[in-house]
Amino acid sequence: MMVVLHTIFSGLLCLQCISSVICTPQKDYFDEELLLKPLPSGHVYAYFQFTTLWDVDFEATSFQHCHLFPRALGEIVGRYNVQELHISLTEGLWRHETWGYPVHDAAPGAELWAWFKESTKNIDKTWKELAGALSGLLCVSFNFVDASNSLNPEFTFRPAGIVSSGAVNSSYLRYSTLPREIVCTENLTPWKKLLPCDAKKGLSTLLNAGHIHNTNYHSLGLHLRPVCRDTTCSQMSVELRQTVSLVYDMVILGTGNQDWSIKKLFGIGLSGACPLATMSNIYIDIALNETGAHFQLTPTPPAVITSTRGGHKSKFAVYDIKALDIDGMFNIAAVYSSSRVYGVNIPPVLFANRYIIGYGQERGGIVTKLHNGHWQALDVVYLENIPWFIPLYLHTLKIVANGKEIKPLLKRFIPGKARARPYYLEVALRLPARSITEISLEFDYVFLKWQEYPPDANHGFYIGAAVITSLLPVGRNYTGLPQDGSTITSSFNASRDGYLVQLRTETLIITMPTPDFSMPYNVICLTCTVIALAFGPLHNITTKRLRLKNKEQNYVIRWFKSKLTRSSEMKEKQS
Amino acid sequence: MLIQFLCFILVDRGMILKEETSDGSTKGEDAEDNDAYRIFAAIAYAVVLIVIGLPLWWKTTDVYRVSLPYSRIAALDSLDVTLGMNISISTIDPARGGRLVADLKDIFKTSKLFQLTFLALPLEKKDLASVHSPEDLENASLQPRKPGELLLLEVPGLSRFTANHVLAGLKRTVYFSSETTAVKLSEVLESWLLQEKSLRQTVAAMTAPTETDQDRSGRRRMPTAAEYDIMITVVNPEPEKLHLNWDLPQAVQDYLEPLLQELSLLAAYAVKSQWLYFVTLNVQPKLVTETSGSGYQHYALAEDILPQIITPLEKKLASHVSRNPCLNFIVYIPPCEAAPLHIYRRQGMRVKGGVDAFLSPRWGGIVIHNPSSLICHNTSVPEPKEYSPDTAAIMGIFLAQLRLLMGIPELKEISRVGQLPLSTVSLRQWEFDALLRVRTLEQLTSAKLTLQSLSQLLGEISNIVINDAVGSSIYRAVNCVEHAADLLKTGQLDQAFNESKEAFLSAEAAFTDPSLLALLYFPDDQKYAVYIPLFLPVMIPVILSLKSIHAWLFGRMNFKTKLKED
């Protein structure tokens, strides 16, 4: 097994050598990879990663001349002094309990976080401008990101790439989520335009909107960071990872059995690798083949890698697209021996869920449940991101583990300020072994100014996902890439001291007290009418005086009077 | 029942009326006093509502607007824009110099735009003694240094260097031979160095775009801006077949930077480059086989479908950050199967000089660079074939296109008049001066027009807010326009340019400031929906009571005069 791996690695290295000779002026490499993982629940997880590595200093001037790196993004990064940039656009919720951990965890909706360079002057302003530019680039509502919904968490987010100084100053970090954002084709199209092969060649041809948006979960990602150029780390490179995570439900695809294939999932076969790519691989996780439902891959994989990571063994079938001689369309199919057999679900070590408590239109609460299935205590950092219009009370923070209240190791709280700053709460906890820990907080429902309600106010207001960060001691269910690696290949046999996971919980939706929006106009009309009605008599009483006219009464009144008297006389006569 | 109720009310009223009349007849004096009180009350209402209320309402709902120099803006219409300029004429024979000065003065007397001052400058023979080539002339010490000035220098025996009678130098000097006449010199001045006609047309086209059209160079020139983006895009439609070896940043550094450095006084430049793969032209070139024996096969792209090439490229050229106008330069390198690709004119001829490039006015240029046939036809080379594009050829075309796009015009040919070829520099100083003049006039005219349309707009739409910042930039623009015009008259071209740039930028900033629109869309119907139900019922009795106040006041006056008369 090791031999196979070694040859693949050496082959890879060789490829890189050759290409570095070819592209003398622009030293940049592009890799495309697809990881397919059948999940025990019968779902299929497809993870695309397009990695661009560019041997250049991470400076604003470097981004003026781009080769494989997308120029549109480079211009933004250079202009706004960005050190690191992470974007995810997600529809649906990743179910950690049944699906394990994804390669990149993403909060439902849009999520954006960036580190700025230390030379940046006005970070809040730059952040707003950066978000605005990105909103134009990816057609996302990032233009609504500003200081009033951004945090700079101290512990949860660390720079993912290399940093110049050891001390990390979180004042250069901004994090924001837009939980209400709906991700659709309009985001996918500009996202695909950033790839060097666009959607014309290679694995990106599999990304067809119709077959992406019918999934249970789909997430677009864009991660930019500076990395080491070599092992000595004396020089910097720029790494851009563009990712797509998809979870297909084979029941929804409606085939009546568990079989899946590239053609069935993406609606199209693969016509070949992107000619600009150094590496173009498809990996299929076949570990479940042995423990769960048995399936057969056609064509038979040219290579199989066994990866041991954190005491957990997994097997991957590897298809090197560049080496394949593809004539027409290439397809990989998994045929199951039995129609519906699902594997035993072993939930991952750490997962969480979250819900709203309370009743009525006045007081509410948020409860987050952290499940620790490990036999040891786990240290986690819990980040709460509550919008300013939900006043939160720190004194109501209660952390109960298995019925016993526990004290947090660390607590950071910055109360929100209306229209200026969200509520920021970061808690470091030690979760006892095999425990369920409940973190609860209470808040009030408040009225907003009438113009601050969104167009569909009765739909409710979203609360962004909480982020739970932990360093897991075991690699079970873990698919993430190691920090020193760029490609999926680097995650094979990458045993480390700990495995960083960042879980995003559910986003919540609450119904705020909503006024009747026609009220202001009604009030104006009513007030005007009352004033007008009151003013007339008042003016008359104070400025006019009733006086008897000596002249004969008006003809009409006389006629009226005579009529009346006559009718009353008649009545009298009748009686 | 109802009728009975009405009856009761009427009877009741009648009773009250009766009572009052009995009161009134007994206490006549009291009634007079009461009347006065009532009138005072009516006056009080009128004062509170009309004298205090109305101005208060006006003040609080007024749109904030700084007082602006409307009269000065209107006066810009008759602003006298003339370009003052010193032209020295150096001849060895002072008498000939005097004659030339007089003749040229006479010729340029009618100029509406230029106020030329010709000076005769004595020239010593020894000044020209060491001159052995035109380059030596360039290095002579008598070159004018001030932007906008010119020297016409007589060089006896110019025919030693060139066949031409007149030779325009690289700096601010024109060399002419001893046999050159004043008419010839005036022609060179008029159509090469001053270009009055083009300048006047530029201004006319800006002020009355429906009546006059820009001339050729005016249509091509990029609009004025403080900064330009220059984007170079290399399009390689099939990278799996052809691999390009080209250090683009280095090429930009070597070829474009020197020119941009010289143009940096005009504006700032940001050069960017990108590579695009799998982008095709979206047009089908025709295969042409040359009949003349050789059987040379190539592909032809008709000139009239060239605009269709730009559209599919456009979506990859936009910037999400920069607001500057962008000049796009595109190198299209066709794959070997579709090479060589040539641009054909409508008459079925290849374009002049065999250069497969075209320029899109105010947009940029496209170069089709065919990979060499040596590489394409060599079957022993595996794909992707390596190819290093000819940097000098491509960049040369880009430079020429950049000059045109920046507004350096092509010169009309005049017989026996030539210019020194560009060597170490990429821009002649007199060309730069001419460019400065065009830009100054353009910016002045633009600032003037912007200010005038803003002032007209403010007159027409009362809802536009003018805050202090916008107000101050309007003042600055007006000041700068006036100052620039003064400087132009005295011939300080570079300072005039800077002032006009400031005027242009300030005027643009004022006109496009988002704060102008703050109240623009506050709908009038909503305003009236609120005001009418409130103000109409309140104001009608108050206004009607004015009549009785008036009657009462006059009645009192009449009464008093009567008393006096009595």
Interface residues (C-beta under 8 A of the other chain):
Chain A: I22 T24 P25 Q26 Q64 H65 C66 H67 L68 R71 A72 E75 I76 R79 A133 G136 L137 K193 P196 C197 D198 K200 K201 P275 L276 I524 C525 T527 C528 T529 I531 A532 L533 F535 G536 H539 N540 T542 T543 K544 R545 L546 R547 L548 K561 L564 S567 S568
Chain B: I3 Q4 L6 C7 L10 I16 L17 K18 E20 T21 G24 N34 D35 R38 I39 A41 A42 Y45 P239 E240 H243 N245 W246 D247 L248 P249 Q250 V252 A270 V271 K272 S273 Q274 W275 Y277 F278 K315 K316 A318 S319 H320 V321 S322 P384 E386 V530 P533 L534 L536 P537 V538 P541 V542 S545 S548
